[in-house]
């Protein structure tokens, strides 16, 4: 393996030469080119100027005095590039065709003469960028491309007079089939924006919180029960969500009340629910499920793909499902944004039909918004479980009282878990860390309470907030917490780099393992890790096989985000974000010792072929080069800076 080692200059010279060994005289040229790197590769000014200030991610800059003496490029990059450039659609396509024309109803354009988009197809085609290929994945898969003339692969399905050709036989096979669920309808979005959605169950729970209890304390304390009358009317257990008694007793003489219907008729001042009953009324419509009657979350021993912000999108989850992930979860969604009907936030809840066990993860800091959001999702989308994010370490979330901060706000935490559990018909899970401070673990104290509050499962990340994603996960502590959590399932998370690590983790007594990203090898760096675990082997995957994975991701992205210019560039953006992690993968055939360990960063090395070397580059321009192999040339004004600083520069 040592024969693959190379210097930085040799590495970049080899890539510039397109796979041919670079000469000695190219080293000086390489240094000059590095100085002339464009803004997409350069380090943001804000990071250089604020070198002595605390980082944006909340981690204090260590040894500030020593940093002054060191060159700026030696400073460790952490956190997020919050001021990175943002490419908007009008940056790469100033003249866009009105969607009404694409959909074949130009005369019905809502804006009429005030519309800022083009309505003349000929005028649009004169300025449209060149096609990127001769094969359209939408037309090839579904027999019809809904983007018509705006498709960047339109030559595959355009006839005379720019008419969109349809493969009737293939289109009929997909007619009426729903490939992606959990979409936000215009009607629901309107109800949320006008605040006309009924949160009856959540409001009942919140009213109970506001009432003073028998001990004379303030109404803010959650006790798990409202009043006895409310419990009888809701047909719930005496202690809502208390998981200690398996019998789940029912109060004698209680009768189910019709006010638990999802679509009750308005009575008194009560507002009608927006959900309409379809078909015959069943017992399930009439009676609220008790906690012991809820659908069980049977995922013990399964491989769980963690919710991954930015990169854990639907196309990426499809890749992981193909490699053997059993359980998938959408990206973290902020409850307040969902309640406001924001389309971008609701897009995080979309579920592909191949995701057989799927959940969504919510982030919030207060019982009112979290409980209402849980009731909203319970009525409007199809999920198998709902997860509460109590592990997010970033300042933006932590300073507002969400994420890891809930571990220090036990009263609010309890109210959130009990409230969400009372309005959900699916299991509720919680993801936590060991604690907030590095050497003060508190998870073992919180887990029994979470079980008592009614959660069906806990996932424990073996690091504290201060550790973030550095240092090794504490699996001995995870094993201790797994015993405390019993009989509630506990999944472990952290440092699962190979099937050997997965085997050791399962021996610790956890119910299953969650595979995430923020390690040198994880789902984002190694999506075939699920296959390795199931087949109990190290897979020395070739560069051509890895490129085929990127090709599949690109096709899934074009299906999901669209094959027009806007969809192509959105696919490119998420591909580049993923490549910023993929470049950390070290091929098995090049390692001296198996498996790769946590936080191992290799020196510069040459791959076994040009493509493998290109994929190992941490240079943004090389990631863009890979994207151009899949999606064609980038727009003239294209810039890209990865979300995470640690992956951003040469």
N, C-alpha and C positions, 0 to 999 in steps of 0.2 A: 503493500500500500504506500510506502514512502516514495515510490517512484512517481506517484501522482502529485506530490507536493510541488508548489510553484510559488514564485514571488508575485506580488501584486502587479508589477509591471509586465511580467510574462503572461499572467492571467489575462489582463486586458488587451495586451498585444495579440494574443491568440484569438480572442473574440473579434477584434477589429479585422484580423486577417481572414475571418470567416472559416476558421478551423485549421489554417496553416500556421506552423510555428513562426512566431514573430522574431525578427532579427534584433540584434543588440542595439542597433541605431534607433530603434523605435521607442526606446525608453524615454528619451528626452521629449519626443513628440507626445508621448502619453501624458507626461507631466504638464505640458502646455495645454493639452486638451482638457485635463482635469481642472485647470484654472478657468477655462472658458465654458465650463458646464453651465447649461441654461438654468433658468429659474426653477424648472421642474425638479432638478436634482439638487439645487443649492440649499444650504441650511437657512431656515427662515431668520430674518434679522432679529425678530423678537427673542429668539432663543439665544442669540449672541449677546444682545443688549442686556437681557435679564439674567445673565449667568450667575449673579450673586443672590438673586431673589429665590424664594421658594418656587418649586416647579408648579406648573398648572395642574398636575395630577395630585398635588398635596404633599408630595414627598419632599422633605427638606433637602437642599443641596448640601451634601457632606463636604467637609473640609473646604469651606468657601475661601479661606485664606490661601490654602495651597493651590486652589484652582487658578488664582490670579497669575501664578508663576508659570502654569502649564499652558501649552498651546491650546487654543479653543477647540481644535479638532479632536483632542484627546478627551474632551469632556464627554461623559456618558450621556447618551440621549435617552430620555424617558418620557412617558406620558403621551399626550396627544398633540398633533399639529392642529390646533384649533383655528389658526389663522391661515390655513392652507388655501390655495386658490380653488374656486368653485366654478366648474364649467357648466353654464346654463345652455339650454337648447338654442337660443338665438346667437350664441357664440360660434357654433359650428353649422348653423343653418338659418341664415337671416330671413330667407323667403320660404315660408312654410305654407303648405296647402291646407285649406280649411277641412277639418274632419268631416263636415257634412258632405263634401265632395267625395271623399274616400268612401263614405258609407252610402253613396248614391242618392243623396237627398239634398242637393245643393240649394234647391228652391226653398227649402225649409230651414235655412240657416237662421238661428235665433237672433243673431245680431244684425242681419240684413246688410245695408250699405255701410254700417259702422264696423263691420267685421275687419279685423286687422290682418287676416290671413288671405291668401290668394284663392280665387275661385276659378281661374282659367287654367285648365290642365296643361295646355300648350305652353303658357308662360312659365308655369312651374317646372315643366320638363326641361326648359331652356336653361334654367339655373340650378337644376338638381345635380348634386354630386354624382360622379360616375358610380355605376354598380360595383359591388364588392365581390361578386361571384356569379356563376351561372346556375347555381342550385339553391333554391329557397327551402329551408327546413320546414316551414309551415306548409307550403304547397306540397312538398314531398311526403309529409306526415299525415296531413289532414285533408289534402285534396283541394284546399282553398286558402289563399292568403288574404286576410281581412285588411291588410294595409295597402293592397292594390298598387297604384302607381308610386306611392311613397316608399314602398319596400326597396331596400338597398340591394335586393337580389331579384328585382322585378322582371328582368329579361327571361326568367324561368316561367313566368305565368302571364305575360302581357301579350295580347293579340293585336290585331289591326285596330287603329284608332284608340290605342291605349286601353282597350277593353281587358278586364281581368278574366283570365281563363279559369274555369273550374273543372276539376276532375270529379264528375258527378258520382261515379261508383264509389270512389274513396270517401267523398264527402258524406255520402249516405251512411257509411259505417260509423261515423262519429256524430251523426245527427242526434240531438237530444241528450248526449252524454255530457256530464259535468266533470271536467278534468280537475278544476281548481274550485274548492269550496271556501266558504267564509268570506265572501265578497261583501262589501258595504253597498247596500242599495241606496238609491237617491232618496227614497221615501224615509228610510231609517236615518240617513244623514240629516234630512230636513227636520225630523222630529228631535234629534239631538241638538241641533243648532238653535231650534226654537224652544228647547226645554219642554217638549210635550211628551217625552217618554215617561211612562209610569214606573217608578221604583217603589212599588207598594211594600214588598217584603223588606227591602233595605230600610225604608223609612220607619217601619214598625220596630225594627231592631234598634235604630238610632234613637227613636223616641224612648225606648226602654233604657238606653244608656243615659239619657238626660235626666231620668227620674232618680230622686234620692232613694237609697235602699234602707233596709231595716236597721243597719248598724249606725245610721246617722251620718254616714260618710257622704262625700260629694258624689254627684251623679256620674262623674267621669269614669268610675271604676267598673270594669267589666266583670260580671259574676257568672256569665254563662246562661242566666235565666232572666227573662223580663218579669212578667207577673204570671201567676198560675193560670189566670184566665187566658192570657195570650198564648201560653203553651198549649192549653187545651184546644183553643180554636185553630192552632196551627198543626195539631196532631204531632207534636215533637216529643222528644224525650224530656224528662223533668229537667235534666241539665243539658242544655243544647251543646252537643259536641264533646261532652266529657266521655273520654274513651275508656274509663276504668272498668265499667260494668258491661261485660259482654252480652248480658241478657237483654239490654236495651228496654227496660220496663216501660209500660204505658200506664198513665194514670187511669184508675178505674172509672168507668162511666163516660169516658171522653168519646165524642162523636166527631167524625170529620165534617168540616163546614164547607159549604160551597164557595166561600170567599177565597179558597186557595186555588181556584181555577187560574190558569195562565191568562185566560181571556174573559174576565168577569164583566158582567154588565154594570154600568155605572150606578152606584147606589149612594144616595145622599150626595155629599160633596166629593165623593171619590172619583178620580179620573179613570176612564176606561183604559185598559192595557192595549198597546198598539198591536199585540199579537192576536191574530184571529184563529179561532178553532176550526180545524178542517177535519171532516169525517166524524164518526161517532164519538161520543164522550165516554172515556174509559175510567176505571178506578184510578189509574195513574194521573189522569187529569184532575180528579177530585181531591186526592189525598196527597199531602206533602210527605215526601220520603223521610223516614227517620234515619238517623246516622247509621244504624246497623243494617238498613235496607238499601243504602246507596250501592251503586255499582262498585265492585272491588277493583283495585288497581293491581292486577296480577302481572307484575313485571320482574319478579324476583329472578335473579340469574341472567337477566337480559342485558344487552349492551345498549346504553343510553347515550345518545348524542346530546351534549349540553347545548343550551341556548347560547348562540355565539353572536354578539352584537356586530353588525355590519356584514360579516362574512357568512353568518349562518342563515343565508337566504334560501328561498325555496329551491332554486337550481342546485345549490350546494348540498342541501339535504337529500335531494334525489340521487346525487352522486354517492353519498354515504349509505343510503338505503340499498343501492345496488351492490355495495361492498359488504353489506351484512348488518348495518345498524338496525336494532329492533325497535327502539323507542326514539322518536324525534320530538323536538320542542321548538316553537317559533322563537324569534328574537325577542329580547326584553321590550315590552311595550309599556309606555307610561300611561297610567290609568286616566289622568286628567285629559290627556290628548285624545284618548279613546272616547271619553264622555263628551268631548267637544265635536266629535265626528270628523276628525282630521283624516283625510284619505291616506296620507303617508303612514300614519300610525296603524290604521286598520290593515294596510298592506302586509304588516308583520304577522297578522293572524291567519293569512291564507294557507290553505292545506291542500297538498296534491293528493290525488286519489290513491297513489301508491303508499302513502303514509298511513299504515294501518293502526298504529298506536301513536297518537299525536296530542301534544298539550301546548298550552300557551303560558308564557311567563309574564306576570304583571309586576310593576314597580310603583310604589306609592308610599306615602308617609302617614296617612290619616284614615281612620276607619270609615268616614262618610264616603270619600271618593272610592276607596277600595271595595267597600261593600256594594255600592251602587254599580261599579264597573263589573263586579262578579255577577250581579243579577242581570245586567245588560248582556253579558256574554252567554250566560246560562240560557237566555231566551232567544238569542239571535245566531249563534254559531255552533258548529259541531266539533267538540273536542272530547278527549278521553280523560283529561285532568287539567287542572289549573294550578300553576306554580307561583309562589310568592318569592320574589327576589329579595333575600335578606343577606346577600353576599357581595353586592356591587360595591367596590371600594372607591370609585371616582368621586371627586369633590362635588361635582355638580349635583349628584344624587345624595351624597352623605350629608352635606351642609343643609339640605332641606329636610333632613330627618328620615330619608329612605335608605334602602340598601342596608349596609352594615350598621347604620345608626339605629335601626330598630332593635338590634341586640342590646342596646343600652337604654331603650325606651320600652321596658317590658309591659307597661300598662297599655300603651298604644298598640304594641305588638299583639297582645292578647285580644284586644278589641277587634283588630283587623282579622285575625285568624278565626275567632268565634263568629264574627259578622259574615265573613265570606263563606264559612262552612254552613251557616244557617240559610243562605240563599242559593247555594249550588246543589245541583243534582248529581254532579260528578265529583270524584275525589279531589281533595285539596292537598297539595304538597308544598313543602317549604325548602328552600336552598339557603344554607347558612355557611359561615366560616367558623374557624375555631374561636374567634373573638376579634376585638378591635386592636388591642395592643399586642405586640409580638410575643411577649413572655407571659401574658395573662390569658389563659384559656377559660372561656365561660360556656362553651357549647354544651358541656356535660351537665350544667345546671339548667340550661334552657330546654334541652331536648325532652325531658320528662314533662315539662309544662306544655310544650307543643303537642305532645301526645295527648295530654289531658284536654287541651283546647279543641281537639277534634281533627287534627291533620292526619292524613292517611300514610304519609311517608316523609322522610327528611333526607336531603342530600347534604353531606358535609364535605366542604372543601378544606383540605388539611393545612391551610395557611391562614394567618390573621390578616386583617386589613392592612396593617403596616408592612407586612411582608409582600402584599399584593401577589405577584406571580414569581417572586424570586425565592431562592433557597428551596430546600426539599420539603415536600408535604410530609406532615407528621402522621404516618400510618399507624403507629402504636396508639396515638391518641384517638384516631378514627376507630380502631378496634375496641378501645375502652368505651367509646360512645355508642358503638353498635350493641354492646351488651346492655348498656343503660337504656337504650331505645326499645329493646325487645318488650312486647311482641311487634311493635311498629317497625316496618322495614326501614333500614338505613342504607343508602347508597354512598359509596366513597368516591372522592374525586381528587385527582392530583397525581401528576408524574406517572401516568400510565403510558409508557413509551413502547412497550412490546408485549407479546403474549406472555413472556416470563413475568413481567411486572403485573399483568392482569391476574395471573395464577397466584402470585404472592398476595395480591390484594384480596382475592376471594378467600384465601386461607385465613385472613384476619377476622372472618366472621361477618362481613358485610353482606347485605342481600343482593347487591349488584354493584357495578361500577359505571360511573359517568365519565365519558371521554370528551375532553374539552380541547382548548387550543393553546393556552398561554404557557406552553412549554416548548422546548426545541423540537420535540416530536409529539404531535397530537393529531386530532382530526383534521386540522387545517393544513398541517405540514405533511400528514401521512393519512389520507382518507382511507387507504387500503388496510389500515391498522385493524379494522373490524374483521377483515378476512384473515389476517394473520392470527388474531386471537381465536377465531373459530376453527381454523385449520391447524393451529399450534405449530407455526413455522415462521421463519424469517423469509420475507419475500424480497429477493434481489430484483426489483422491478426495473425494467430497461427504460431508457429515455423515450423511446418510441411509444411504449405503453403509457408512460406519464403524459406524453403529448396527446395521446388518444383520450385520456381523461379530461384534459383541457378542452379538447374538441367537443366532447360530450357536454361539458359545462357550458361552452359557448352555444351549442344548439339548444340546451335547456333554457339558457338565458334569453335567446331570441324568441323562443316560445312564450316565455313568461313576460318579458319586458317589451317585446315587439321587434320586428325586423325593419322598421323605418329608421331614420337617422337617429332619432332620440333613443329608441330601443337599443340600437347597436352601440351607441356611446355609453349608455347605462350598463350594458353587458360588459363593455370594455372596462369601465370604472371598477366594477366588482371583481372582474378577472384580475386586474392589476392589484387590487387590495389583497386578493388571495395569493397572488404570486409573491407578495411581500413576505408571506409566511412560507410558501412552498420552497423558496430559495434556501431555507435552512436545512432542508432534508439532505442527509449524507447517504449516498448509495451504500447498501449493505456490502457490496463487493469491494468497497474501498476502505472499510473499517478494519483496524487491526484487532479490535476487541468488540464482541457483540454482547449486548446491544448498546446502542448509543445511550449515554447517561444524561441526566438532567443538566441543563445549562451548558452543555458542551458546545463550544463554537469552534469549528475547525479552522486551520490556516487556509490560505488560498490553495486550491488544488485543481488539477486538470481532470476532467471526466474522461470516461472511456471513449467518448466521441464528442463531436462539436456540440450537439444538442444538450448532452448531459452537462457540459461545461457552461453553456449558456444558461441553463436552468439553475446553476449554482451561483450565478452572479447576483450580488446585492446592489447592483447599479440600476437605478430607475430606468435609464435608457435601454438597458437590456430587457427589462420586463416589458417595456413598450414594444421592443422588437418582437418579442414572443407574441404579444397581442396582435401585431400587424400580420404575423403568419396566419392568424386565425380569423381576424376581422378586417383585414385590409389596412391601408395607410391611415394614420391618424389625421384629424383636421389640421389645417395650417397653424392655428393658434392654440393647439392642444397643450395643456400643462397637467401634470399629475404629481401629487405629493402624498405618500401613504398616510393613513390615519395615525399610525404609531411611529413615534420619533425613532425608536430603536431600529426600525427597518428602512429608514428613509434615505440613507446616503451611502456613498462609496466607502 
